[in-house]
């Protein structure tokens, strides 16, 4: 319960993760008023709070998570579904009502303690996030995905760089000092065509 935790409570934010997002958005292309944004792994809703204010009343924010998320604002729609299920793509696209200007993924798997299973689940989340992003993003849109150090992240970084001309790795302020997480901020898309990822179960893990 450090300074970021206390600030979140004082400012009525649902978690300290809001400050991570604010820092990430400073490193990404501008997210303007009226934008459409997709937040994958949105529970408990602190990123939705930040995004709702950023895009304004004429914008639209769609959150996706297996865990139901409480109402945030009139310009926010939350879907309780698994983003990795094939049938979820149609519902997400319908809720957005047009191409997304940004796709954000702060999702993490429910860990089992079995290394191979957990790594496979993380890889499937990355693959699904990329597939959804490339089926919904506007040509000038950007993607932010949470990552963890390891050989698997090295491989996924190569996938991102094959699709986006710019891929930065950011360790935002607001993350826990003990966390090894980082975020890829990918922009300047090279090619709109991309295959879909494999399905898996996931949940959000905002910290």
PyMOL commands that set and color helices and strands:
alter all, ss='L'
color gray80, all
select helices_A, chain A and resi 3-10+17-27+46-55+88-96+115-136+151-163
alter helices_A, ss='H'
color red, helices_A
select strands_A, chain A and resi 36-40+60-65+76-80+100-105+107-108+137-147+164-170+182-189+203-204
alter strands_A, ss='S'
color yellow, strands_A
deselect
rebuild
show_as cartoon
